[in-house]
Amino acid sequence: MKNGIILYKSSYGATEKYARWLQEKTGFALMETKKATLKDVLAYDTIILGGGLYAGFIAGLNFLKKHYNKLQGKKVLVFAVGATEYDEKYIAACKDAQFKDELAHLPLFYCRGAWDDSKMKPFHRFLINMGRKMMQKQKDPSMASTAEGLMGSAGQKADWTDEKYLAPILAELEK
């Protein structure tokens, strides 16, 4: 593998956990997105950005949006970490909504995270409730089932993190 950096934005720890597992498997540098500068990132051939998925929005993705035109020629991967089970249509909808223009070709990977209402920030509760309502209104049955999964998590604590979710990311790095 070439030299690389893993940037991450983690509010509750699951994204950081995946970022650290990736670091162990790749030997890449590791840095929180909020501490990263363009100068830091330009030193690497491969950039992996990971962020929590909140109501379809990937935390930390703004870093890529802001600097992407200066990252030409670099391998860039993105992974999102969320509480719901993997749903191809939902992930595709998230990608379509956020990966506009020059980001459209970037791969998006999904890793299942964790859930703990007691640690959730009010803004994230608001986003999740908004996401639930939006998904329930969808005529697509898979979106409705994703919403049901979120509703079923209310008041629960769960940790679904698993290194198996990194396999597609690692495979993409080998290409």
Rosetta blueprint (number, residue, H / E / L):
1 M L
2 K L
3 N L
4 G E
5 I E
6 I E
7 L E
8 Y E
9 K E
10 S L
11 S L
12 Y L
13 G L
14 A H
15 T H
16 E H
17 K H
18 Y H
19 A H
20 R H
21 W H
22 L H
23 Q H
24 E H
25 K H
26 T H
27 G L
28 F L
29 A E
30 L E
31 M E
32 E E
33 T H
34 K H
35 K H
36 A L
37 T L
38 L H
39 K H
40 D H
41 V H
42 L H
43 A L
44 Y L
45 D L
46 T E
47 I E
48 I E
49 L E
50 G E
51 G E
52 G E
53 L E
54 Y E
55 A L
56 G L
57 F E
58 I E
59 A L
60 G L
61 L H
62 N H
63 F H
64 L H
65 K H
66 K H
67 H H
68 Y H
69 N H
70 K H
71 L L
72 Q L
73 G L
74 K L
75 K E
76 V E
77 L E
78 V E
79 F E
80 A E
81 V E
82 G E
83 A L
84 T L
85 E L
86 Y L
87 D L
88 E H
89 K H
90 Y H
91 I H
92 A H
93 A H
94 C H
95 K H
96 D H
97 A H
98 Q H
99 F L
100 K L
101 D H
102 E H
103 L H
104 A L
105 H L
106 L L
107 P L
108 L E
109 F E
110 Y E
111 C E
112 R E
113 G L
114 A E
115 W E
116 D E
117 D H
118 S H
119 K H
120 M L
121 K L
122 P H
123 F H
124 H H
125 R H
126 F H
127 L H
128 I H
129 N H
130 M H
131 G H
132 R H
133 K H
134 M H
135 M H
136 Q H
137 K H
138 Q L
139 K L
140 D L
141 P H
142 S H
143 M H
144 A H
145 S H
146 T H
147 A H
148 E H
149 G H
150 L H
151 M H
152 G H
153 S H
154 A L
155 G L
156 Q L
157 K E
158 A E
159 D E
160 W L
161 T L
162 D L
163 E H
164 K H
165 Y H
166 L H
167 A H
168 P H
169 I H
170 L H
171 A H
172 E H
173 L H
174 E H
175 K L
